[in-house]
Amino acid sequence: MAGKLSLEELIKKREKIEEQIKALHGDSSNDFEGISLIEGVGFSDTAIDTLQDILLIYDSSSGKAIRWNKAFKERVGYSDKEIANLKVPESYFDPESLVKAANLNRKALQGKTVKYEMDLITKKGDRIPHEYTQTALVDKEGKYRLIFSIGREIRERRNYKNLLGDHRRFDKLISHLSDVFLNIEYDELDKEIVNALKKTILFFGAGRAGIFQIVDIDDNYRITHEYHNDTQCKPFPKGENVKNIFADAANLIAQGKIFHFAQLDKLPSNLRSLRPYYADQGIKSSIAVPLQSFDKVFGSLSITFFDHEMEWDSDSINRAILLGQVFSNALARMRVEKTLRSADLRLRSLIENTTDAVFCFEVIDPIPIMFPINEQVDRLHHSKLVDCNLVYAKHYGVDSVNDILGKELVEIFKGKSANLDTLFQDILNHGYRVINSEGVETLEDGTERHYLNNGYGIIEDGMLRRIWGSFRDITEQRNMEEHLRQAEKMEAVGQLAGGIAHDFNNQLSGIVGYADLIRGDAEDGSDNARYADNILTAGKRAADLTQELLAFSRKGKYFSVHVDMHKLVNEVVTLLQRSIDKRIIIKQLLVAQQPFVKGDPSQLQNALLNLTINARDAMPDGGELVIASEITHLDNIYLKQKRFELTAGNYVHITIIDSGTGIDSALLKRIFEPFYTTKKQGKGTGMGLAAVYGTAKSHNGIIDVESEVGKGTSMHLYLPQSIKDLPADSEQEEKEPETAGAATILLVDDEEMVREITTDILEKLGYAVLTCEDGCQAVEQYKNDWKNIDLVILDMVMPNMNGKDAFLAMKEINPDIKALLSSGYSITGEARSILKAGINGFIQKPYRRVELSKKIAEILNTKPQK
């Protein structure tokens, strides 16, 4: 009968079996103890085949099998026909067990239920240990004849029994190694790991055991610990990278998997690449288990056999895994402690080599954090310095860390206004941690130093116990930032001054121009001539003031000639001696060899004159004025220290020293600002030193000052030394030349007054004039009439289109264009770029009729370049 029975059918089967047994035994079924072993199944069909245990009923006298279940058939490996023809028990037990089997059968036939263990011999000859429960059935005559036997496989139980001794030994080994690795000193760990590998090969009977670890960022595998049996193998080459040799195995290990083999010809297909290596080494069997910490694989434990093949059953594999875990813990501890030691060394090195002052104060009496902040700060003063670096020690005047460690905070500071007071306040007010907080410390000489502070409070059990912190002196950084802000301010003021001077020059052009026309028409000695001369004189003075503004803004008139600074000093001293107080003694200490610079002699002379006049004015009661020169080499270190934005090299260094009243430190920051002066009203414009500053900057130099109230002032002017001579420009004033003849001039300027006065001057000179108020109009005008236009006078700064763009557009129309550039600025920056583009000349506003006439004649009389 095929198929499975339902629960209802099984119950009915059971009832039927009980009735059959009662029929055989009458009412004495209680004497039959074997009934409990087959409860719920019948002598046939599906019920008996559902049993997992083997069932066999056979005739004790003939040894013929009467009934068996499916489990028995599959276990022994015989067919039903073969089972029916085989004799029981001889066919299934070994000869040594047959006597024992006969005695057991005898007891069963006496109505007893017997239990025993015996190996079942299969058709293939395999021995499978079983535990049997056996009884006998009686026939109708009441005789025990049929043997009823149920067998349960006990291979695992048998193995457990056989291996119980090994388990106890292994448990003892694991316990011992765990204790050793937990309690051993770090420095002894390497030695104990090797000892543990020795115990490992002794337990397994192996030839070699080793630890392989990933030891670098390239994930290279190297053996770090090993123990081997000298009679069986050679040691593994220490330090050799085995990543390539065991590539396939290493990939498995890296995935947290185990690999093992009992025989070389049974290597898994994905590890066949290892066969040549194992064969060459004489390895017959091996296992490798991953070593990992926090689920990260960092190596493997390898156990290798050379003299026999190891059958890796689940028990042996589990033991290897457990050993791997023990070694993992030991090696993880080693890695952690090594990392901590290395980190401690790095931290110590960082603390010792940092430029920051690092410290740790331990509170002598731990402070409850519930105390008010002020009280906590007070109690922190009774803290003890337990750690610091040399920078910290030197900050407080000692040359050795040992000379300051152990001292209390109050002893270190000795009542001074301390930066750490600020730091402690910040730490306590910001949750016991502060980052990049700024503090100030007042030194014994009264000067202030600025610091960038970091600190962290260590709190344990609600008590503040330690303060770790650091501070960095940022005084120079703050000074540099202040210098930068000052430089940016001066740059902005310079831009403003240049713009004012430019606009003022446009206005002066009208004033000077009309005064010039009036003077030209007035008779000598007349009131109109006198009025015009006075206007021209005032205009010249105003123009000189704008020149100082332009010098400050570095947009002043600039010539590039070879200047002898000693000659300029002599000229300035000659001028100064005419007006200087006789109580002031002038000394010249001019020792510079080749005191030449490249620049504008007029600007440089004005700069020296301004400096000496200021020195003179600083000595109202007389004194000594010294003008000295030398050649000074400024290197990058000095320039960085002084925060000079210069290029390293040789400089002509002019020093002007007075023994006057000196300048207060608060005022020193502002002395180069335009319109700032400490002189009484009417005694100065405040532009002198500003112009000197601008002149120095425009000549790629610098002006520096040192002063102390009551002890005088030293002005230091540094200008790059020049060796090569350059042709000098000439500015000799000439008489008004004849006009170049009839010509048409296109005048382009956005200022109406400038257009009007210039038109009047040009027409007086006999020229025809066309006017435009911006570059766009001028280009359009020139496009239509260029053949009739002999010269273009262009303003540089205009709306819509500036002078340069207008000139370039006109040059596209007529490559032989003649043009004169006019500007309230001078020949610097944008003006120079226009000159390089091919414009014929430059004239600075305000200009006189003589200057304009001369420039026009020069350009119109010049033949176009081919």
Buried (B, 14 or more C-beta within 10 A) or exposed (E): EEEEBEEEEBEEBBEEBEEEBEEBBEEEEEEBEBBEBBEEBBBEBBBBBBBEBBBBBBEBEEBBBBBBBBBBBEBBEBEEEEBEEBEBBEBBBEEEBEEEBEEBBEBBBEBBBBEBBBBBBBBEEEEBBBBBBBBBBBEEEEEBBBBBBBBBBBEEEBBEEEBEEEEEEBEEBBEEBBEBBEEBEEEEBEEBBBEBBEBBBEBBEBBBBBBBBBBEEEEBBBBBBBBBBEEBBEEBEEEEBBBEBBEBBBBBBBEEEBBBBBEBEEBEEEBEEBBEEBEEBEBBBBBBBBBBBEEEBBBBBBBBBBBEEBEBEEBBBEBBBBBBBBBBBBBBBBBEBEEEEEEEEEEEEEBEEEEBBBBBBBBEEBBEBEBEEEEBBEBBBBBBBEBBBBBBBBBBEBEEBEEBBEBBBEEBBEEEEBBBBBBBBBBBEEEBEBEEBBBEBEEEEEEEBBBBBBBBBBBEEEBBBBBBBBBBBBBEEBEEEEBEEBEEEBEEBBEEBBBBBBBBBBBBBBBBBBBBBBBEEBEEEEEEBEBBBEBBEBBBEBBEBBBBBBBBBBBBBBBBBBBBBBEBBBBBBEBBEEEBEEEBEBEBEBEBEEBBBBBBBBBBBBBBBBBBBBBBBBBEEEBBBBBBBBBBEBEEEEBEEBEBEBEBEBBBBBBBBBBBBBBEEEEBEBBBBBEBBBEEEEEBBBBBBBBBBBBBBBBBBBBBBBBEEEEBBBBBBBBBBBEEEEEEEEEEEEEBBEBBEEBEBBBBBBBEBBBBBBBBBBEBBEBBBBBBBBBBBBBEBBEEEBEEBBBBBBBBBBEEBBBBBBBBBBBEEBEEBBBBBBBBBBBBEBBEEBBEEEBBBBBBBBBBBBBBBBBBBBBBEEEEEE
